[in-house]
Amino acid sequence: MGSNGINSKTMRIRVKFAKTEPMRFTSHLDLYRAWERLLRRANVQLVFSQGYNPRPKLQLAAPLPLGITSCSEIIDFWLSEGPDDLEILTSELIQVQPPGIDIMTVKSVDPSAPPLQKKVTAAQYEVTLLEQSFELDQRIKSLLNSEAIIRQRRGKSYDLRPLIQELSIDSDDPNLIQMLLIAQEGSTGRPEEVLLALDIQPENTRIERTKIIYQF
């Protein structure tokens, strides 16, 4: 076994799942803990980290802010002994999934591949307006035409504009905003910040992440 805890029998499992309404206000850390409990209930043979406080080897692709649901979340976990049949594993995981986690697909991937977090480049969001917003198309055009959109995050100024790749009103629904935002380490666009820049209060919307985009 190597220093990273991976040996020739180790299997890396990638699960695509939805984070739904019951977990809308579950934090990133608590989502990790929910997956730890789920995997323990499924009685799978997890690989653990080294050191004084071993933890199951899990990787979520990208943090999801509080209050946002998703139909496209990805988690990787490592098994010391992989199952012979992924369909059986899928069934076992679904049987113990808690409210708010809906498992969609389960597959095996290269155990030694780079962490998912390093491959994420962008994320798509859909924002449903719960209240009518007047002249929204003009505000979106003005925002996209801005050379800079200076915002504050954790007491520091940053430019939101280069983090917005696409921003538009859905052609079939005037109360639905589509966003494509940069999502890289140290450079991530947050949908609630885009809404505030449009003079829309995030609490008057429902936000869902619909896709995480990777570069392999």
C-alpha positions as CSV (number, residue, x, y, z in Angstrom):
1,M,0.0,0.0,0.0
2,G,1.3,3.5,-0.9
3,S,1.5,6.5,1.4
4,N,-1.9,7.7,0.1
5,G,-3.6,4.5,1.4
6,I,-4.3,3.2,-2.1
7,N,-3.4,-0.4,-3.1
8,S,-4.1,-2.6,-6.1
9,K,-7.5,-3.7,-4.7
10,T,-8.7,-0.2,-3.9
11,M,-11.8,1.0,-5.9
12,R,-12.8,4.6,-6.3
13,I,-16.5,5.0,-6.6
14,R,-18.1,8.2,-8.1
15,V,-21.7,8.9,-7.2
16,K,-23.9,11.6,-8.9
17,F,-26.7,12.7,-6.6
18,A,-29.2,15.4,-6.0
19,K,-29.2,17.6,-2.9
20,T,-32.9,18.3,-2.5
21,E,-35.2,20.5,-0.4
22,P,-34.8,18.6,3.0
23,M,-31.1,19.4,2.9
24,R,-31.3,22.9,1.3
25,F,-29.9,24.5,4.5
26,T,-27.3,21.7,5.2
27,S,-23.7,23.0,5.2
28,H,-20.9,21.6,3.2
29,L,-19.3,20.0,6.3
30,D,-22.6,18.5,7.4
31,L,-23.2,17.1,4.0
32,Y,-19.8,15.3,4.3
33,R,-21.1,13.9,7.7
34,A,-24.3,12.8,6.1
35,W,-22.4,10.8,3.5
36,E,-20.2,9.3,6.2
37,R,-23.3,8.1,8.0
38,L,-24.9,6.8,4.8
39,L,-21.8,4.8,3.8
40,R,-21.5,3.3,7.3
41,R,-25.1,2.2,7.2
42,A,-24.4,0.6,3.8
43,N,-21.6,-1.3,5.5
44,V,-19.1,-0.7,2.7
45,Q,-15.3,-1.2,3.2
46,L,-14.1,2.4,3.3
47,V,-10.5,3.5,2.9
48,F,-9.5,5.8,5.8
49,S,-7.0,8.6,6.0
50,Q,-3.7,8.2,7.9
51,G,-2.8,9.9,11.2
52,Y,-4.3,10.4,14.7
53,N,-7.8,11.0,13.6
54,P,-8.6,8.8,10.6
55,R,-11.5,9.8,8.4
56,P,-13.2,8.1,5.5
57,K,-11.6,9.1,2.2
58,L,-14.4,11.2,0.6
59,Q,-14.3,14.0,-1.9
60,L,-17.2,16.3,-2.8
61,A,-16.6,18.1,-6.2
62,A,-17.5,21.6,-5.2
63,P,-19.1,23.3,-2.1
64,L,-22.7,24.3,-2.5
65,P,-23.8,27.4,-0.5
66,L,-26.5,27.2,2.0
67,G,-30.0,27.5,0.6
68,I,-29.2,26.1,-2.8
69,T,-30.4,22.7,-4.1
70,S,-28.7,20.7,-6.8
71,C,-29.4,17.9,-9.3
72,S,-25.8,17.5,-10.2
73,E,-23.6,16.9,-7.1
74,I,-20.7,14.5,-7.3
75,I,-18.9,12.6,-4.5
76,D,-16.0,10.2,-4.7
77,F,-15.2,7.6,-2.0
78,W,-12.6,4.9,-1.9
79,L,-13.2,1.2,-1.0
80,S,-10.5,-1.1,0.3
81,E,-12.4,-3.9,-1.4
82,G,-14.7,-3.1,-4.3
83,P,-18.0,-4.8,-5.0
84,D,-18.4,-7.4,-7.8
85,D,-21.6,-5.7,-8.9
86,L,-22.1,-2.0,-9.0
87,E,-25.9,-2.4,-9.4
88,I,-26.0,-4.2,-6.0
89,L,-23.9,-1.4,-4.5
90,T,-26.2,1.2,-6.0
91,S,-29.3,-0.5,-4.5
92,E,-27.6,-0.8,-1.1
93,L,-26.7,3.0,-1.1
94,I,-30.2,4.0,-2.2
95,Q,-31.8,1.9,0.6
96,V,-30.0,3.9,3.3
97,Q,-29.9,7.4,1.7
98,P,-31.5,10.0,4.0
99,P,-34.1,12.6,3.0
100,G,-32.4,15.3,0.9
101,I,-30.0,13.0,-0.9
102,D,-31.2,11.3,-4.0
103,I,-28.6,9.0,-5.6
104,M,-28.7,9.0,-9.4
105,T,-25.7,7.1,-10.8
106,V,-22.9,5.0,-9.3
107,K,-19.7,4.2,-11.3
108,S,-16.1,3.2,-10.8
109,V,-13.3,5.5,-11.8
110,D,-9.5,5.5,-11.7
111,P,-8.4,5.5,-8.0
112,S,-5.3,7.6,-8.7
113,A,-7.0,10.3,-10.8
114,P,-6.6,13.9,-9.6
115,P,-9.1,15.2,-7.0
116,L,-12.4,16.4,-8.5
117,Q,-11.9,19.8,-6.9
118,K,-8.9,20.5,-9.1
119,K,-10.9,19.7,-12.3
120,V,-14.0,21.8,-11.7
121,T,-14.0,24.9,-14.0
122,A,-17.6,26.2,-13.9
123,A,-21.1,25.6,-12.7
124,Q,-24.6,26.2,-14.1
125,Y,-27.5,27.5,-12.0
126,E,-31.2,28.0,-12.5
127,V,-32.8,30.8,-10.4
128,T,-36.6,30.8,-10.1
129,L,-38.0,34.2,-9.1
130,L,-40.7,34.1,-6.5
131,E,-41.6,37.7,-7.0
132,Q,-41.9,39.6,-10.3
133,S,-38.8,41.6,-11.2
134,F,-39.3,44.6,-13.5
135,E,-36.9,45.5,-16.3
136,L,-34.8,42.4,-15.5
137,D,-33.6,42.1,-19.1
138,Q,-32.2,45.6,-19.0
139,R,-30.5,45.0,-15.7
140,I,-28.9,41.8,-17.0
141,K,-27.6,43.7,-20.1
142,S,-26.2,46.5,-18.0
143,L,-24.5,44.0,-15.7
144,L,-22.9,42.1,-18.6
145,N,-21.8,45.4,-20.2
146,S,-20.0,46.4,-17.0
147,E,-16.2,46.5,-17.1
148,A,-16.2,45.6,-13.4
149,I,-18.6,44.6,-10.7
150,I,-17.0,45.2,-7.3
151,R,-18.4,43.2,-4.5
152,Q,-17.3,42.4,-0.9
153,R,-16.7,38.9,0.3
154,R,-15.4,38.2,3.9
155,G,-14.4,41.9,4.2
156,K,-12.4,41.9,1.0
157,S,-13.2,43.5,-2.4
158,Y,-13.3,41.4,-5.6
159,D,-14.5,41.8,-9.2
160,L,-17.5,39.6,-9.9
161,R,-17.7,40.4,-13.6
162,P,-15.0,38.0,-14.9
163,L,-16.6,35.2,-12.9
164,I,-19.9,35.4,-15.0
165,Q,-19.6,33.5,-18.2
166,E,-23.3,33.5,-19.1
167,L,-26.3,35.2,-17.7
168,S,-29.8,35.3,-19.3
169,I,-33.5,35.0,-18.8
170,D,-34.9,31.6,-19.9
171,S,-36.6,31.9,-23.3
172,D,-39.7,30.0,-22.1
173,D,-40.0,31.4,-18.6
174,P,-39.5,35.1,-17.7
175,N,-39.2,34.1,-14.1
176,L,-36.2,31.8,-14.6
177,I,-32.7,33.1,-14.8
178,Q,-29.9,30.9,-16.2
179,M,-26.3,31.4,-15.0
180,L,-22.9,29.9,-15.9
181,L,-20.3,30.9,-13.4
182,I,-16.6,30.2,-13.0
183,A,-16.0,27.7,-10.2
184,Q,-12.2,27.3,-9.6
185,E,-10.1,27.2,-6.5
186,G,-9.8,30.8,-5.3
187,S,-12.0,32.1,-8.1
188,T,-15.6,31.1,-7.8
189,G,-18.8,33.0,-8.8
190,R,-21.6,32.7,-6.3
191,P,-25.2,33.0,-7.7
192,E,-26.5,34.9,-4.7
193,E,-23.8,37.6,-5.4
194,V,-25.0,37.9,-9.0
195,L,-28.6,38.3,-7.7
196,L,-27.6,41.0,-5.3
197,A,-25.8,42.8,-8.2
198,L,-29.1,42.6,-10.1
199,D,-30.9,44.1,-7.1
200,I,-32.7,40.9,-6.4
201,Q,-32.8,39.5,-2.9
202,P,-31.7,35.8,-2.9
203,E,-34.4,34.9,-0.2
204,N,-37.0,35.8,-2.8
205,T,-35.7,33.1,-5.2
206,R,-35.0,29.4,-5.4
207,I,-31.6,28.5,-6.7
208,E,-30.6,25.1,-8.1
209,R,-27.2,24.0,-9.4
210,T,-28.0,22.1,-12.6
211,K,-24.5,21.1,-13.8
212,I,-20.8,21.0,-12.7
213,I,-18.4,21.4,-15.5
214,Y,-15.0,19.7,-15.5
215,Q,-11.8,19.9,-17.5
216,F,-10.1,16.5,-17.9
